Amino acid sequence: MRWVLLSIPKSSFSPSIGVCLALWSEKSSPIEQVIQSAVVPRFVEFLFRDDLPQLQFEATSALSNIVAGTSKNTKVAVRALGNVAVDSPMCRDLVFSHDACWAISYLSDGTNDIIQEVIEAGICGRLVELLLHPSPSVLIPVICTIGNIVTGDDMQTQVMSS
């Protein structure tokens, strides 16, 4: 399986949509192939394409689909999003947009190992800050994410209360 995602013209979203649709396939979702082809960081980069909201949507969808795979798949997506979230304030704000907040909520809805990956990505402080966000489209998934984190072990719950 080969995808070329180095540059996507405004008029053509077919490569990213093709990956996203392939990831939605219930019979044989190629999550492992997508991860092995090293496009996960590219999907994270696509979150920054303000000029291409459809591409941002497809990237978020693809990342969410990857999260729905195994815990190993989830860790790949958590690391990619975490790397973006700590890079800069501008990047952090974008990562915590509506769709990204839902993706992080889905990411954190797993085992304690997955919750720990979310915590180690360094986003808990920003989640608390976002509790003051005026938009319910950001606030609701943030609350869900915090709820997921506090369902972890005692140490993970403590991270959110400190």
N, C-alpha and C positions, 0 to 999 in steps of 0.2 A: 504494500500500500504506500502510495507516495502522494504527498501534498506539497505544493509550493506556496508558501505563505510569506514570501519575502516582501512583496509589495502587492497591495490590492487596490486597483483603481476604483474610483468612486462608482463607476458604472457596473462593476462586477463584484458580487459577493459570493459567487459560486464556490470558491475553495473553502471558505469558512462555513458556509451553509452546508456544503457537502459533508464536512467533518461533523458538524452539529447533527445533521440528519442521520449520519452513520452511527453516531453515539446514541441516538434515540431508538435505534433498531432493537427490538426486544429479543429477537432470536440470537443474534451473535454480535453484540455490541463490541466494537473494536477498541475498547478503552486502552488495553495494553499496547496495541499498535500505535495509537495516537500518542501515548506517553513515550514509547520507544522512538518515535519519529521526532521527538524533542519540540513539539509545537506548543506544549503547555505554556512555556514562557512567552511565546508569541501571542497566545490568547490574552495573557495578562497585559502585554504591550498594547493590544487592540483596545483594551479598556480606556486608553488615553486618547483614542481617536475621536475627539469632540466633533470633528467635521463629518464623522460617519456613525451616527447613532445606531443604525442597523447593524453595523459591524460590532459596535460595543455590545449590543443585545445578543448577537450570535456568540461572541466570545464569552459572555457571562453564561449563556445557556450551555455552551460546551464545557466550561469549567464546572458548572453545576452537575452536568451529566457524568463527568469524571468522578466527582465526589460521590456519586451514587454507586460507584464500583466497590472494590475491596478497600480495606483500611489502608493498604499500601497506596492505592490510587488516590485516596483522600489525602494522604500525607503529601503527595506530590503537589496537589492543588493548594493545600494549606501553605506549603513552603513558598510556592510561587506568589500567592497573594500576600503572604507575610513579608516577603522581600520587597514587594511594591509598597506596602503600607509603611515600612520604616525608612524608605528611601528619602522622602521629602514631604513637607506639609501638603504641597499641591497634590502629590501622588496619593497621600493618605486620604485626602478629602475625596478624591475620585474613587478610591477603593471602597470607601464607605458610602457611596451613593446607594440609591434604592436597590438596584439589582444586586450590587456587590454585597449589601447588607443581608439580603436573602441568601446569597451563596454562602456567606460566612455562617449564617444560621444553620443552613443544611450541613455545612462542614462540621459544626460543633455538635450536631445531633448524632452522636455515636458513642463509641466506647471511651473509657477513661484515657486510653492511649491517644485517641483522636482529640479529645478535649485538651490533653496536655500539649499536643502539637499546636492547637489554636492559641493556648496560653503562651507558649514559647515563641510564637510569631510576634508577640509584643503588642497586641492590639487591645488588651483589656482596659487600659487607661482611656483609650480613645472611645471604647464602647460606653464607658461611664460618662464621658463628656457628651456623647451623642444622646444621652437621656434627656438633654435639654433642647434637642433639635425640634424645630417647629413643625416639621412635616411628618404626618403619621406614616408615610411610605418609607421613611427611614426609621422612625421610632419603633414601629411594630417589630420589624426583624431584629433590631438591636435588643429589644426586650426578650424576644425569643432566644437570641444567642446567649444573653446573660443567663437566662433560665436554663439553657442547656449546660452551660459551664458549671453552674452551681449544683447541678445534679451529679457532678463528678465526685471524686473522693473528697475527704475533709480538707486536704491541702489545696485542691482546686477551688473548692467553695471559698476558702479563706482568701485566695487571690482576689476574688471579686468583692470581698467585704473590707479589704484593706486599702 
